[in-house]
Amino acid sequence: MSEPTEDEIKAFIEDVEFLVNTLKESFESNEAQFFIDERNEILYVKLEGLNDYSEDEIEEIASEVLDELDLDFEEIILLPL
């Protein structure tokens, strides 16, 4: 497998940032942070105010966003900020 080009990396980061911002808006968060665990292909997204939602509400809101914006991660984990 060849190494990704700089443009491919930039496009990937833009896609991740778009996903994080969409989640931020969906959960009405003022702040959001993310971390990519490349080895395990996991995206961690920290959202301010996530504690204000029940697990069912989080799953319902996030699943709509994640279904639309499918990225190549094994797992996407939402955490409170």
Contacts in CASP RR format, 6 or more apart in sequence:
PFRMAT RR
TARGET T0000
AUTHOR 0000-0000-0000
METHOD contacts of the structure
MODEL  1
MSEPTEDEIKAFIEDVEFLVNTLKESFESNEAQFFIDERNEILYVKLEGL
NDYSEDEIEEIASEVLDELDLDFEEIILLPL
4 12 0 8 1.000
15 69 0 8 1.000
15 71 0 8 1.000
16 34 0 8 1.000
16 36 0 8 1.000
16 43 0 8 1.000
16 71 0 8 1.000
17 34 0 8 1.000
18 69 0 8 1.000
19 43 0 8 1.000
19 45 0 8 1.000
19 65 0 8 1.000
19 66 0 8 1.000
19 69 0 8 1.000
19 71 0 8 1.000
20 32 0 8 1.000
20 34 0 8 1.000
20 45 0 8 1.000
21 32 0 8 1.000
22 65 0 8 1.000
22 69 0 8 1.000
23 29 0 8 1.000
23 32 0 8 1.000
23 45 0 8 1.000
23 47 0 8 1.000
23 62 0 8 1.000
23 65 0 8 1.000
23 78 0 8 1.000
24 31 0 8 1.000
24 32 0 8 1.000
24 47 0 8 1.000
26 61 0 8 1.000
26 62 0 8 1.000
26 64 0 8 1.000
26 65 0 8 1.000
27 47 0 8 1.000
27 49 0 8 1.000
27 50 0 8 1.000
27 53 0 8 1.000
27 58 0 8 1.000
27 61 0 8 1.000
28 49 0 8 1.000
29 47 0 8 1.000
29 48 0 8 1.000
29 49 0 8 1.000
29 50 0 8 1.000
29 81 0 8 1.000
30 48 0 8 1.000
31 47 0 8 1.000
31 48 0 8 1.000
31 81 0 8 1.000
32 45 0 8 1.000
32 46 0 8 1.000
32 47 0 8 1.000
32 48 0 8 1.000
32 81 0 8 1.000
33 45 0 8 1.000
33 46 0 8 1.000
33 81 0 8 1.000
34 43 0 8 1.000
34 44 0 8 1.000
34 45 0 8 1.000
34 46 0 8 1.000
35 43 0 8 1.000
35 44 0 8 1.000
35 46 0 8 1.000
36 42 0 8 1.000
36 43 0 8 1.000
36 44 0 8 1.000
37 43 0 8 1.000
37 44 0 8 1.000
40 74 0 8 1.000
40 75 0 8 1.000
41 72 0 8 1.000
41 73 0 8 1.000
41 74 0 8 1.000
41 75 0 8 1.000
42 73 0 8 1.000
42 74 0 8 1.000
42 75 0 8 1.000
42 76 0 8 1.000
42 77 0 8 1.000
43 71 0 8 1.000
43 73 0 8 1.000
43 75 0 8 1.000
43 76 0 8 1.000
43 77 0 8 1.000
44 77 0 8 1.000
44 79 0 8 1.000
45 76 0 8 1.000
45 77 0 8 1.000
45 78 0 8 1.000
45 79 0 8 1.000
46 78 0 8 1.000
46 79 0 8 1.000
46 80 0 8 1.000
46 81 0 8 1.000
47 78 0 8 1.000
47 79 0 8 1.000
47 80 0 8 1.000
47 81 0 8 1.000
48 80 0 8 1.000
48 81 0 8 1.000
49 80 0 8 1.000
49 81 0 8 1.000
50 58 0 8 1.000
50 78 0 8 1.000
50 79 0 8 1.000
50 80 0 8 1.000
50 81 0 8 1.000
51 80 0 8 1.000
53 61 0 8 1.000
58 78 0 8 1.000
62 76 0 8 1.000
62 78 0 8 1.000
66 76 0 8 1.000
END
